[in-house]
């Protein structure tokens, strides 16, 4: 039984707490565990029937014993410090391959395989020499040095811009990542269109932008994708993403925190010293007093709870697809084993020019003709998410994340647009397969294909993500600004803190906003 299934739904044990945490996603649970371990009385309020938010494992297909990471699916930004501080029984595994990107050149199916001993040879076979491989090594050597310097700061008070620049201590790296659009460095460093595209994708996951966007939102996205764990590696959560949030819920409860599911906070009143949270459950509405309130929700929801003007709207831009296969499909590129190609990130229609075309089409209000996406197979690295019968029969999960699919494209008819985009996305994948992917789909207990797709509007409905934005809004550079406060979690109210993905240094499965809000609440 998962931790989420054991949370009580009855009324809180008290009407007064040191801290009330609104939202039981992973960041809220991190904050709850830290505060409870510090001896504070803590109440976590979760409107859904279980904790975890987007970081959950779900039996997505009826009658099928497979627990998929339904929404968020890989781990990079979770600091070991949080795992150790809270004594979490949680682990990740390295993927044996970083990425595979298929392409047809001179009428021949080929591709780029990154990770392992064959990487240099794969670059040479694709590009005709060593130049791109050596440029790749230099570029990612630079990002790794930045990661080693910047990642440890995420659980410290925000440095100012000058201090962070001094810590990076590399003028070219600072210019590349913090000052000029990332497209300039990509074009300056690499010549091959496919290689350029593979590099750029890290700037576009969950971010709708062009490579040369002057706002640098693509740079901020790229930075967080290459600094995780001081290495930039993206790892597989053992047991699925729900294993993390179950461990966090267990740590919070063990420390004395109360968790109440099916309890929705509807209002926060505060004078800066004391606060009251109005709570609605199935059979009652009541008020809970708190010294502090930590909000593990979006900035939009925070404003609504406080009765204040909302921030600028957020807009998600992705298609999330979960699948269960009876077998991995064969590839047209026979030089690559499907088990290697799908174990890492399988890039589809993500050449540099293709990404630019897709962005222009979506910006003009059209579904991209060649939708870019990336895919990976969790069960190749961690078969524990499959029931023993499925694993023995060769079944596998497949997760697809589609880019450049802004919520505006789904506004008129969500179902029709989702279906059309899914069909076009799978067609792009099928172009590189020996057999249609749909021929490999398992059937659920009712005889339906095991595939589900979620648009930004679906994610807004299911999880409360504003506009379906997986980061709750544009990411921020990890340094202090006039509006950020000391920890990046502060609000206009002294005793109300934002501990969700919309905090500075939020986004992704990291626990960082939860940790930092707890530190701010404790006066560190």
VEXDREN-602553 format. One record per residue (C-alpha): residue number from 1; residue in one letter; x, z, y. Coordinates in steps of 0.5 Angstrom, whole numbers, plus 500, padded with zeros to 3 digits. Example, Ala and Ser with C-alpha at 12.3 -4.5 7.8 and 13.67 -1.06 7.14 Angstrom:
BEGIN
n->1	res->a	px->525	pz->516	py->491
n->2	res->s	px->527	pz->514	py->498
This chain:
BEGIN
n->1	res->x	px->500	pz->500	py->500
n->2	res->x	px->503	pz->498	py->507
n->3	res->x	px->503	pz->503	py->512
n->4	res->x	px->498	pz->499	py->516
n->5	res->x	px->493	pz->501	py->511
n->6	res->x	px->494	pz->508	py->512
n->7	res->x	px->493	pz->509	py->519
n->8	res->x	px->486	pz->514	py->521
n->9	res->x	px->481	pz->511	py->525
n->10	res->x	px->478	pz->518	py->527
n->11	res->x	px->478	pz->521	py->534
n->12	res->x	px->485	pz->523	py->536
n->13	res->x	px->487	pz->530	py->534
n->14	res->x	px->487	pz->532	py->542
n->15	res->x	px->485	pz->530	py->548
n->16	res->x	px->492	pz->531	py->552
n->17	res->x	px->499	pz->528	py->550
n->18	res->x	px->506	pz->527	py->553
n->19	res->x	px->505	pz->520	py->552
n->20	res->x	px->500	pz->515	py->550
n->21	res->x	px->502	pz->508	py->548
n->22	res->x	px->497	pz->503	py->548
n->23	res->x	px->498	pz->498	py->543
n->24	res->x	px->501	pz->499	py->536
n->25	res->x	px->506	pz->492	py->536
n->26	res->x	px->513	pz->493	py->534
n->27	res->x	px->515	pz->495	py->541
n->28	res->x	px->510	pz->500	py->541
n->29	res->x	px->512	pz->503	py->535
n->30	res->x	px->519	pz->504	py->537
n->31	res->x	px->517	pz->507	py->543
n->32	res->x	px->513	pz->512	py->539
n->33	res->x	px->518	pz->514	py->534
n->34	res->x	px->524	pz->515	py->539
n->35	res->x	px->519	pz->520	py->544
n->36	res->x	px->516	pz->523	py->538
n->37	res->x	px->523	pz->525	py->535
n->38	res->x	px->525	pz->527	py->542
n->39	res->x	px->519	pz->533	py->541
n->40	res->x	px->514	pz->529	py->545
n->41	res->x	px->507	pz->529	py->543
n->42	res->x	px->505	pz->522	py->542
n->43	res->x	px->499	pz->518	py->541
n->44	res->x	px->499	pz->510	py->539
n->45	res->x	px->492	pz->507	py->540
n->46	res->x	px->491	pz->500	py->537
n->47	res->x	px->485	pz->496	py->538
n->48	res->x	px->486	pz->492	py->531
n->49	res->x	px->485	pz->495	py->524
n->50	res->x	px->492	pz->495	py->523
n->51	res->x	px->499	pz->496	py->527
n->52	res->x	px->504	pz->491	py->527
n->53	res->x	px->501	pz->486	py->532
n->54	res->x	px->505	pz->479	py->531
n->55	res->x	px->510	pz->482	py->527
n->56	res->x	px->506	pz->483	py->520
n->57	res->x	px->506	pz->480	py->513
n->58	res->x	px->499	pz->477	py->511
n->59	res->x	px->496	pz->475	py->504
n->60	res->x	px->494	pz->469	py->508
n->61	res->x	px->491	pz->465	py->503
n->62	res->x	px->485	pz->467	py->498
n->63	res->x	px->487	pz->469	py->491
n->64	res->x	px->494	pz->468	py->492
n->65	res->x	px->499	pz->473	py->491
n->66	res->x	px->504	pz->471	py->497
n->67	res->x	px->505	pz->476	py->503
n->68	res->x	px->507	pz->471	py->509
n->69	res->x	px->510	pz->473	py->516
n->70	res->x	px->504	pz->470	py->519
n->71	res->x	px->506	pz->470	py->526
n->72	res->x	px->513	pz->472	py->528
n->73	res->x	px->518	pz->470	py->522
n->74	res->x	px->526	pz->471	py->523
n->75	res->x	px->530	pz->477	py->526
n->76	res->x	px->536	pz->476	py->531
n->77	res->x	px->535	pz->481	py->537
n->78	res->x	px->533	pz->487	py->533
n->79	res->x	px->539	pz->492	py->535
n->80	res->x	px->542	pz->495	py->529
n->81	res->x	px->542	pz->501	py->533
n->82	res->x	px->535	pz->502	py->533
n->83	res->x	px->535	pz->501	py->525
n->84	res->x	px->540	pz->507	py->525
n->85	res->x	px->537	pz->511	py->530
n->86	res->x	px->530	pz->511	py->527
n->87	res->x	px->533	pz->511	py->520
n->88	res->x	px->529	pz->505	py->518
n->89	res->x	px->528	pz->503	py->511
n->90	res->x	px->529	pz->495	py->513
n->91	res->x	px->534	pz->490	py->512
n->92	res->x	px->535	pz->482	py->513
n->93	res->x	px->539	pz->477	py->509
n->94	res->x	px->543	pz->471	py->512
n->95	res->x	px->541	pz->464	py->511
n->96	res->x	px->545	pz->460	py->507
n->97	res->x	px->545	pz->454	py->511
n->98	res->x	px->544	pz->454	py->519
n->99	res->x	px->540	pz->448	py->520
n->100	res->x	px->539	pz->441	py->517
n->101	res->x	px->536	pz->435	py->521
n->102	res->x	px->534	pz->429	py->518
n->103	res->x	px->535	pz->422	py->521
n->104	res->x	px->535	pz->414	py->519
n->105	res->x	px->541	pz->411	py->522
n->106	res->x	px->542	pz->403	py->520
n->107	res->x	px->536	pz->403	py->516
n->108	res->x	px->539	pz->409	py->512
n->109	res->x	px->537	pz->416	py->511
n->110	res->x	px->542	pz->421	py->513
n->111	res->x	px->542	pz->428	py->517
n->112	res->x	px->546	pz->433	py->519
n->113	res->x	px->547	pz->439	py->515
n->114	res->x	px->550	pz->445	py->519
n->115	res->x	px->553	pz->452	py->515
n->116	res->x	px->558	pz->452	py->510
n->117	res->x	px->564	pz->448	py->508
n->118	res->x	px->561	pz->442	py->508
n->119	res->x	px->559	pz->442	py->516
n->120	res->x	px->565	pz->438	py->518
n->121	res->x	px->564	pz->433	py->513
n->122	res->x	px->557	pz->432	py->515
n->123	res->x	px->559	pz->431	py->522
n->124	res->x	px->564	pz->426	py->521
n->125	res->x	px->559	pz->422	py->516
n->126	res->x	px->553	pz->422	py->522
n->127	res->x	px->558	pz->421	py->528
n->128	res->x	px->564	pz->417	py->525
n->129	res->x	px->569	pz->422	py->527
n->130	res->x	px->571	pz->429	py->528
n->131	res->x	px->570	pz->429	py->536
n->132	res->x	px->562	pz->432	py->535
n->133	res->x	px->564	pz->437	py->530
n->134	res->x	px->570	pz->440	py->535
n->135	res->x	px->566	pz->440	py->541
n->136	res->x	px->561	pz->444	py->537
n->137	res->x	px->566	pz->449	py->535
n->138	res->x	px->568	pz->450	py->542
n->139	res->x	px->561	pz->451	py->545
n->140	res->x	px->559	pz->456	py->540
n->141	res->x	px->565	pz->459	py->540
n->142	res->x	px->563	pz->460	py->547
n->143	res->x	px->556	pz->463	py->546
n->144	res->x	px->559	pz->467	py->541
n->145	res->x	px->564	pz->471	py->546
n->146	res->x	px->558	pz->471	py->551
n->147	res->x	px->554	pz->474	py->545
n->148	res->x	px->559	pz->480	py->544
n->149	res->x	px->559	pz->482	py->551
n->150	res->x	px->552	pz->481	py->553
n->151	res->x	px->548	pz->483	py->547
n->152	res->x	px->550	pz->491	py->547
n->153	res->x	px->548	pz->491	py->554
n->154	res->x	px->540	pz->490	py->552
n->155	res->x	px->539	pz->497	py->550
n->156	res->x	px->543	pz->500	py->556
n->157	res->x	px->540	pz->501	py->563
n->158	res->x	px->540	pz->494	py->566
n->159	res->x	px->547	pz->491	py->569
n->160	res->x	px->547	pz->488	py->576
n->161	res->x	px->548	pz->481	py->576
n->162	res->x	px->555	pz->481	py->578
n->163	res->x	px->557	pz->487	py->573
n->164	res->x	px->554	pz->482	py->568
n->165	res->x	px->558	pz->476	py->570
n->166	res->x	px->564	pz->481	py->570
n->167	res->x	px->563	pz->483	py->563
n->168	res->x	px->562	pz->476	py->561
n->169	res->x	px->569	pz->474	py->564
n->170	res->x	px->568	pz->467	py->563
n->171	res->x	px->567	pz->462	py->569
n->172	res->x	px->565	pz->456	py->565
n->173	res->x	px->560	pz->460	py->560
n->174	res->x	px->557	pz->463	py->566
n->175	res->x	px->556	pz->457	py->570
n->176	res->x	px->553	pz->454	py->563
n->177	res->x	px->548	pz->459	py->561
n->178	res->x	px->546	pz->462	py->568
n->179	res->x	px->547	pz->457	py->574
n->180	res->x	px->546	pz->450	py->572
n->181	res->x	px->541	pz->447	py->567
n->182	res->x	px->543	pz->447	py->560
n->183	res->x	px->542	pz->440	py->559
n->184	res->x	px->548	pz->439	py->564
n->185	res->x	px->552	pz->442	py->559
n->186	res->x	px->549	pz->439	py->553
n->187	res->x	px->550	pz->432	py->556
n->188	res->x	px->557	pz->434	py->558
n->189	res->x	px->559	pz->437	py->551
n->190	res->x	px->556	pz->432	py->546
n->191	res->x	px->555	pz->425	py->546
n->192	res->x	px->551	pz->424	py->539
n->193	res->x	px->543	pz->424	py->541
n->194	res->x	px->542	pz->428	py->535
n->195	res->x	px->547	pz->433	py->536
n->196	res->x	px->545	pz->434	py->543
n->197	res->x	px->538	pz->435	py->540
n->198	res->x	px->539	pz->440	py->535
n->199	res->x	px->543	pz->444	py->541
n->200	res->x	px->537	pz->444	py->546
n->201	res->x	px->532	pz->446	py->541
n->202	res->x	px->534	pz->454	py->542
n->203	res->x	px->532	pz->453	py->549
n->204	res->x	px->525	pz->451	py->548
n->205	res->x	px->523	pz->455	py->542
n->206	res->x	px->517	pz->458	py->545
n->207	res->x	px->518	pz->455	py->552
n->208	res->x	px->515	pz->449	py->555
n->209	res->x	px->521	pz->446	py->559
n->210	res->x	px->525	pz->440	py->560
n->211	res->x	px->533	pz->440	py->559
n->212	res->x	px->534	pz->440	py->567
n->213	res->x	px->528	pz->444	py->569
n->214	res->x	px->531	pz->447	py->576
n->215	res->x	px->528	pz->454	py->574
n->216	res->x	px->533	pz->455	py->569
n->217	res->x	px->527	pz->458	py->564
n->218	res->x	px->530	pz->454	py->559
n->219	res->x	px->537	pz->457	py->560
n->220	res->x	px->534	pz->464	py->559
n->221	res->x	px->530	pz->462	py->553
n->222	res->x	px->537	pz->459	py->550
n->223	res->x	px->541	pz->465	py->552
n->224	res->x	px->536	pz->470	py->548
n->225	res->x	px->537	pz->465	py->542
n->226	res->x	px->544	pz->465	py->542
n->227	res->x	px->546	pz->473	py->543
n->228	res->x	px->542	pz->476	py->538
n->229	res->x	px->546	pz->481	py->534
n->230	res->x	px->552	pz->479	py->538
n->231	res->x	px->553	pz->473	py->533
n->232	res->x	px->547	pz->469	py->535
n->233	res->x	px->545	pz->469	py->527
n->234	res->x	px->537	pz->468	py->525
n->235	res->x	px->536	pz->472	py->519
n->236	res->x	px->530	pz->473	py->514
n->237	res->x	px->527	pz->480	py->514
n->238	res->x	px->527	pz->482	py->507
n->239	res->x	px->519	pz->483	py->505
n->240	res->x	px->517	pz->479	py->510
n->241	res->x	px->516	pz->481	py->518
n->242	res->x	px->511	pz->487	py->516
n->243	res->x	px->516	pz->491	py->512
n->244	res->x	px->519	pz->492	py->519
n->245	res->x	px->513	pz->494	py->522
n->246	res->x	px->511	pz->498	py->516
n->247	res->x	px->518	pz->502	py->517
n->248	res->x	px->517	pz->503	py->524
n->249	res->x	px->510	pz->506	py->523
n->250	res->x	px->512	pz->510	py->518
n->251	res->x	px->518	pz->513	py->522
n->252	res->x	px->513	pz->514	py->528
n->253	res->x	px->509	pz->518	py->524
n->254	res->x	px->514	pz->522	py->520
n->255	res->x	px->517	pz->524	py->527
n->256	res->x	px->510	pz->527	py->529
n->257	res->x	px->506	pz->521	py->533
n->258	res->x	px->499	pz->520	py->531
n->259	res->x	px->497	pz->513	py->530
n->260	res->x	px->489	pz->511	py->531
n->261	res->x	px->487	pz->504	py->529
n->262	res->x	px->481	pz->501	py->532
n->263	res->x	px->482	pz->504	py->538
n->264	res->x	px->482	pz->500	py->544
n->265	res->x	px->484	pz->502	py->551
n->266	res->x	px->480	pz->500	py->556
n->267	res->x	px->482	pz->503	py->563
n->268	res->x	px->488	pz->507	py->565
n->269	res->x	px->487	pz->511	py->571
n->270	res->x	px->494	pz->515	py->574
n->271	res->x	px->496	pz->518	py->581
n->272	res->x	px->503	pz->517	py->579
n->273	res->x	px->504	pz->524	py->576
n->274	res->x	px->498	pz->525	py->571
n->275	res->x	px->494	pz->519	py->567
n->276	res->x	px->488	pz->518	py->564
n->277	res->x	px->486	pz->513	py->559
n->278	res->x	px->479	pz->511	py->557
n->279	res->x	px->479	pz->509	py->550
n->280	res->x	px->473	pz->506	py->546
n->281	res->x	px->472	pz->506	py->538
n->282	res->x	px->467	pz->504	py->534
n->283	res->x	px->462	pz->510	py->535
n->284	res->x	px->465	pz->513	py->542
n->285	res->x	px->468	pz->512	py->548
n->286	res->x	px->472	pz->518	py->551
n->287	res->x	px->478	pz->520	py->555
n->288	res->x	px->485	pz->522	py->553
n->289	res->x	px->490	pz->525	py->558
n->290	res->x	px->497	pz->524	py->558
n->291	res->x	px->504	pz->525	py->562
n->292	res->x	px->506	pz->518	py->561
n->293	res->x	px->503	pz->511	py->559
n->294	res->x	px->507	pz->506	py->555
n->295	res->x	px->503	pz->499	py->555
n->296	res->x	px->505	pz->495	py->549
n->297	res->x	px->501	pz->489	py->551
n->298	res->x	px->502	pz->483	py->556
n->299	res->x	px->503	pz->484	py->564
n->300	res->x	px->496	pz->481	py->564
n->301	res->x	px->493	pz->486	py->560
n->302	res->x	px->497	pz->492	py->564
n->303	res->x	px->494	pz->489	py->570
n->304	res->x	px->487	pz->489	py->567
n->305	res->x	px->487	pz->496	py->565
n->306	res->x	px->490	pz->498	py->572
n->307	res->x	px->484	pz->494	py->575
n->308	res->x	px->490	pz->491	py->579
n->309	res->x	px->491	pz->483	py->581
n->310	res->x	px->494	pz->480	py->575
n->311	res->x	px->500	pz->476	py->575
n->312	res->x	px->501	pz->468	py->574
n->313	res->x	px->498	pz->466	py->568
n->314	res->x	px->502	pz->465	py->562
n->315	res->x	px->502	pz->459	py->558
n->316	res->x	px->504	pz->458	py->550
n->317	res->x	px->507	pz->451	py->548
n->318	res->x	px->507	pz->452	py->540
n->319	res->x	px->504	pz->450	py->534
n->320	res->x	px->505	pz->455	py->528
n->321	res->x	px->503	pz->453	py->521
n->322	res->x	px->504	pz->457	py->515
n->323	res->x	px->504	pz->454	py->508
n->324	res->x	px->505	pz->455	py->500
n->325	res->x	px->508	pz->450	py->496
n->326	res->x	px->508	pz->449	py->488
n->327	res->x	px->515	pz->446	py->489
n->328	res->x	px->519	pz->444	py->495
n->329	res->x	px->519	pz->436	py->496
n->330	res->x	px->524	pz->431	py->495
n->331	res->x	px->528	pz->428	py->501
n->332	res->x	px->530	pz->421	py->502
n->333	res->x	px->537	pz->423	py->504
n->334	res->x	px->539	pz->424	py->497
n->335	res->x	px->546	pz->427	py->499
n->336	res->x	px->542	pz->434	py->501
n->337	res->x	px->539	pz->439	py->496
n->338	res->x	px->532	pz->441	py->498
n->339	res->x	px->534	pz->448	py->497
n->340	res->x	px->539	pz->447	py->502
n->341	res->x	px->535	pz->443	py->507
n->342	res->x	px->529	pz->448	py->507
n->343	res->x	px->533	pz->455	py->507
n->344	res->x	px->536	pz->454	py->514
n->345	res->x	px->532	pz->451	py->520
n->346	res->x	px->530	pz->444	py->518
n->347	res->x	px->529	pz->440	py->525
n->348	res->x	px->524	pz->434	py->525
n->349	res->x	px->523	pz->429	py->531
n->350	res->x	px->528	pz->434	py->535
n->351	res->x	px->533	pz->428	py->537
n->352	res->x	px->535	pz->429	py->545
n->353	res->x	px->531	pz->423	py->547
n->354	res->x	px->525	pz->425	py->542
n->355	res->x	px->525	pz->432	py->546
n->356	res->x	px->525	pz->429	py->553
n->357	res->x	px->519	pz->424	py->551
n->358	res->x	px->515	pz->429	py->548
n->359	res->x	px->516	pz->434	py->554
n->360	res->x	px->514	pz->428	py->558
n->361	res->x	px->508	pz->426	py->554
n->362	res->x	px->505	pz->434	py->554
n->363	res->x	px->506	pz->435	py->561
n->364	res->x	px->502	pz->428	py->562
n->365	res->x	px->496	pz->432	py->558
n->366	res->x	px->497	pz->428	py->552
n->367	res->x	px->499	pz->430	py->545
n->368	res->x	px->506	pz->428	py->543
n->369	res->x	px->506	pz->421	py->539
n->370	res->x	px->512	pz->424	py->535
n->371	res->x	px->511	pz->432	py->535
n->372	res->x	px->518	pz->436	py->535
n->373	res->x	px->518	pz->442	py->530
n->374	res->x	px->522	pz->446	py->526
n->375	res->x	px->521	pz->449	py->519
n->376	res->x	px->524	pz->454	py->514
n->377	res->x	px->523	pz->457	py->507
n->378	res->x	px->523	pz->464	py->507
n->379	res->x	px->522	pz->465	py->500
n->380	res->x	px->529	pz->461	py->498
n->381	res->x	px->532	pz->467	py->501
n->382	res->x	px->527	pz->473	py->500
n->383	res->x	px->523	pz->471	py->494
n->384	res->x	px->520	pz->478	py->494
n->385	res->x	px->514	pz->476	py->498
n->386	res->x	px->512	pz->472	py->492
n->387	res->x	px->508	pz->475	py->487
n->388	res->x	px->512	pz->475	py->480
n->389	res->x	px->508	pz->469	py->477
n->390	res->x	px->509	pz->465	py->483
n->391	res->x	px->516	pz->465	py->484
n->392	res->x	px->517	pz->464	py->476
n->393	res->x	px->513	pz->458	py->477
n->394	res->x	px->517	pz->455	py->483
n->395	res->x	px->512	pz->456	py->489
n->396	res->x	px->515	pz->457	py->496
n->397	res->x	px->513	pz->459	py->503
n->398	res->x	px->514	pz->454	py->508
n->399	res->x	px->513	pz->456	py->516
n->400	res->x	px->513	pz->450	py->521
n->401	res->x	px->514	pz->452	py->529
n->402	res->x	px->512	pz->446	py->533
n->403	res->x	px->515	pz->445	py->540
n->404	res->x	px->512	pz->442	py->546
n->405	res->x	px->504	pz->444	py->545
n->406	res->x	px->502	pz->447	py->551
n->407	res->x	px->495	pz->451	py->551
n->408	res->x	px->492	pz->446	py->556
n->409	res->x	px->492	pz->440	py->551
n->410	res->x	px->487	pz->445	py->547
n->411	res->x	px->483	pz->447	py->552
n->412	res->x	px->477	pz->441	py->551
n->413	res->x	px->477	pz->442	py->544
n->414	res->x	px->481	pz->446	py->540
n->415	res->x	px->480	pz->445	py->533
n->416	res->x	px->480	pz->437	py->534
n->417	res->x	px->487	pz->438	py->538
n->418	res->x	px->490	pz->442	py->533
n->419	res->x	px->488	pz->438	py->527
n->420	res->x	px->491	pz->432	py->531
n->421	res->x	px->497	pz->435	py->532
n->422	res->x	px->498	pz->438	py->525
n->423	res->x	px->497	pz->431	py->522
n->424	res->x	px->502	pz->428	py->527
n->425	res->x	px->507	pz->433	py->526
n->426	res->x	px->506	pz->433	py->518
n->427	res->x	px->507	pz->425	py->519
n->428	res->x	px->514	pz->426	py->522
n->429	res->x	px->516	pz->430	py->517
n->430	res->x	px->513	pz->426	py->511
n->431	res->x	px->518	pz->420	py->514
n->432	res->x	px->524	pz->424	py->511
n->433	res->x	px->521	pz->426	py->505
n->434	res->x	px->520	pz->422	py->498
n->435	res->x	px->513	pz->425	py->497
n->436	res->x	px->508	pz->427	py->502
n->437	res->x	px->508	pz->434	py->504
n->438	res->x	px->501	pz->435	py->502
n->439	res->x	px->502	pz->433	py->495
n->440	res->x	px->506	pz->439	py->494
n->441	res->x	px->501	pz->444	py->497
n->442	res->x	px->498	pz->450	py->493
n->443	res->x	px->491	pz->451	py->492
n->444	res->x	px->488	pz->458	py->494
n->445	res->x	px->483	pz->461	py->490
n->446	res->x	px->477	pz->457	py->492
n->447	res->x	px->481	pz->451	py->491
n->448	res->x	px->483	pz->449	py->498
n->449	res->x	px->490	pz->447	py->500
n->450	res->x	px->494	pz->453	py->502
n->451	res->x	px->496	pz->451	py->509
n->452	res->x	px->494	pz->454	py->516
n->453	res->x	px->495	pz->452	py->523
n->454	res->x	px->495	pz->456	py->530
n->455	res->x	px->495	pz->453	py->537
n->456	res->x	px->496	pz->457	py->543
n->457	res->x	px->489	pz->459	py->544
n->458	res->x	px->488	pz->461	py->537
n->459	res->x	px->494	pz->466	py->538
n->460	res->x	px->491	pz->468	py->544
n->461	res->x	px->484	pz->470	py->541
n->462	res->x	px->488	pz->473	py->535
n->463	res->x	px->493	pz->477	py->538
n->464	res->x	px->492	pz->478	py->545
n->465	res->x	px->498	pz->473	py->547
n->466	res->x	px->496	pz->471	py->554
n->467	res->x	px->495	pz->463	py->554
n->468	res->x	px->498	pz->464	py->547
n->469	res->x	px->505	pz->465	py->550
n->470	res->x	px->509	pz->468	py->544
n->471	res->x	px->514	pz->472	py->550
n->472	res->x	px->508	pz->474	py->554
n->473	res->x	px->511	pz->470	py->560
n->474	res->x	px->517	pz->467	py->562
n->475	res->x	px->523	pz->470	py->559
n->476	res->x	px->528	pz->474	py->565
n->477	res->x	px->536	pz->474	py->565
n->478	res->x	px->538	pz->481	py->563
n->479	res->x	px->540	pz->483	py->569
n->480	res->x	px->537	pz->488	py->575
n->481	res->x	px->533	pz->485	py->580
n->482	res->x	px->529	pz->488	py->586
n->483	res->x	px->523	pz->488	py->582
n->484	res->x	px->526	pz->490	py->575
n->485	res->x	px->527	pz->497	py->576
n->486	res->x	px->533	pz->501	py->572
n->487	res->x	px->531	pz->499	py->565
n->488	res->x	px->526	pz->493	py->566
n->489	res->x	px->520	pz->497	py->564
n->490	res->x	px->518	pz->500	py->570
n->491	res->x	px->511	pz->499	py->574
n->492	res->x	px->509	pz->500	py->581
n->493	res->x	px->506	pz->507	py->578
n->494	res->x	px->512	pz->512	py->576
n->495	res->x	px->509	pz->514	py->570
n->496	res->x	px->506	pz->508	py->567
n->497	res->x	px->511	pz->503	py->563
n->498	res->x	px->511	pz->496	py->560
n->499	res->x	px->514	pz->496	py->553
n->500	res->x	px->512	pz->490	py->551
n->501	res->x	px->515	pz->483	py->551
n->502	res->x	px->513	pz->482	py->558
n->503	res->x	px->519	pz->487	py->560
n->504	res->x	px->525	pz->485	py->562
n->505	res->x	px->529	pz->483	py->556
n->506	res->x	px->523	pz->483	py->552
n->507	res->x	px->521	pz->477	py->547
n->508	res->x	px->522	pz->476	py->540
n->509	res->x	px->522	pz->481	py->535
n->510	res->x	px->527	pz->486	py->538
n->511	res->x	px->524	pz->493	py->539
n->512	res->x	px->529	pz->493	py->545
n->513	res->x	px->523	pz->494	py->550
n->514	res->x	px->520	pz->500	py->546
n->515	res->x	px->527	pz->503	py->546
n->516	res->x	px->528	pz->502	py->553
n->517	res->x	px->521	pz->504	py->555
n->518	res->x	px->522	pz->511	py->551
n->519	res->x	px->529	pz->512	py->555
n->520	res->x	px->526	pz->511	py->561
n->521	res->x	px->520	pz->516	py->559
n->522	res->x	px->526	pz->521	py->557
n->523	res->x	px->529	pz->520	py->564
n->524	res->x	px->536	pz->517	py->561
